[in-house]
């Protein structure tokens, strides 16, 4: 099966890529992540995705749009719902490319992370799959969490310290004792 893998970063895509290849799938990556903040972080993750794709001989489709303003416009009024928007917007772009380019299915490296809401990702992916006429391939890649970390370190890939958006950056770095 030809699968388009939304690639949020190189480290998170490694284990899903290798797992799907072992299962016999033909995997192409798709980088589209306008939510990542700041811009320097976006560049580090983009470059790590490109490097991982080269090292793993994975074709990579780049949508190198850094549309932070659109992301913020859609989440600023309710930052607690930002992940829902983030999942849906990136999965929508992936489903659209998968449909346009004749892929059998699409999926997301987000399913590798134990910090993401798998039920919501799956629900959104399946809904968008119906809308675009391309299957959403759900697979729980979390059992490979430690293996993915090991592989990314072995390859010397940049490893990020927070999910990506300005809100997750604050949650990661803002001293908790200062929160009121």
N, C-alpha and C positions, 0 to 999 in steps of 0.2 A: 504494500500500500504506500502511495506517495503522501507523506505527511508534512505539513508546514508547521514548524515549531516556533512559536513566539519566543524570542530570545531576549530576556530582560538584561542578561549579562552573560559573560563567558562561563564563570564558575557554576551558575545555576543550570546552564544548558548542557553541561558535560555529561552528567549521569543520565538524564533523559535521552540524549542523543545516542549514547552507547547502548543503553537498554533497548531502545526501539530498533537500532541496527541489528542487535543480536536476534531480535524477534523477526527480522527480515524486512523491515520497513526502509523505504528510501526517504531520508529526512533532509529537508532544506530548512535553514533558519530564516527568521524574519525579525529584524531589529527595528522596533518602533517604540520609543519610550519618552514622550514629551513631558512626563511627570518628574523626571529626575532633576534634583536641585542640589547644589548650584551647578552652573554650566561646566565648571572644571570637573565635577563628579560625573556629569553626563559624558564628557570626553573620555575620561578614564574607563567608564563602563563600555562605551561604544568601541573604543580601541581594544579592550579585552575581549569583547565579543568577536571582533574581526580577527584577532590573533588566535582565539580558540578555534574559530571556523577554519582558518588556514592550517593550524596544527592537526585538526581532525579531518581535513579535506571535506568539510561540510559546505555546500553552496549556501551563500548568505545573501538574502535580499535586504537592502538597506532602505529604510524610510527615515532619512536623517533630518527629521523635522524637530526643532527644539521650540515647540510652541507652549512655553510655560504659561503665557497669558491665558490661553484657552483652558488649560488645566485649572489654573487658579480661579478663573471666571466660573467654572463649573463646580468647584468645591469650597470656595471661600465662605459661602453662606452657611454651610453645614460641614465643617471639616471632619466631624465624626463619621460622615458617610463617604469620605474620600476614596476609600478602598473600593467601594462598589462602583464608583465612576471610573476609577483607574482600571479595574478588571474589565469592565464593559467596553471602555473606549479602545483599549489595546486589543482585546479579543475581537471587537468589531472590525478593526483595521486588518487583523490577521485573517478573519473569515472572508472579508472582501477580497484580499489578495489571493487566498486559497481558491475561491470561486472563480475569479478572473483568470487564474493561471492553471486551472484544471487539476488541482490537487484532490485527492480522495478524501482527505481529512485535514483538520488543523488541531493543534493542541498548544499548551503553554508550559514553559519552564517554571512558571509560578507553581506548578503542581509538584515541584521538587521541594519547595520550602515548607517546613513545619510551622512557619509563622503565618501562612496565608490561609484564608477561609476556603477550603476545598469544596465544600457544598455550594457556596456562592459562585465560585469559578465554574464549577461543573454546570450549574443551572444556567448561568449566563452563556457559557459556551454552547450548550445544547440549544438554547433559544436562538442564538445567533446562527448556529448551524442550520436550523430550520429556515430561518429568514433568508440565508444566502444559498441554501441548497447544497451544503457541503457538511459532512459529518464532523462532529466534535469528538476527538479521540480522548477519552478520559482514562488516565492511568495515574495511580498514586505512586509517585516516585520518591516519597519520603523515606522508605526503607533504605535508600541509597544515600542518605544525608551525609554520613561520615565518609563514605567512599568518594562522593563528589568533592568534599573538602580536601581529602587526600590527593585526588587527581588534580584539582586546581592548583594546589600548592606545588605538586610535582612539576606541573607545566609552567609554574611561575606567573600565573595569571593574577591580575589585580583583584583583590577580594574586598568588596565594600563592607562597611560597618553598619549600614542601616538600609531600610527597604528602598528608599529613593527620593520620596517627595520632601518638601520643606518641613512638613509636619512630622514625618518619621525622623528626619534629621534632628529636629528639636527634641523629640522623645528620647533619642539616643544620647544626645550631648548636653542637654540642659540639666544642670544639677538638680536632682530631685528635692533636696532640702530647700531650694529656693522656690519651688512651686507652692502656690497658695490656693 
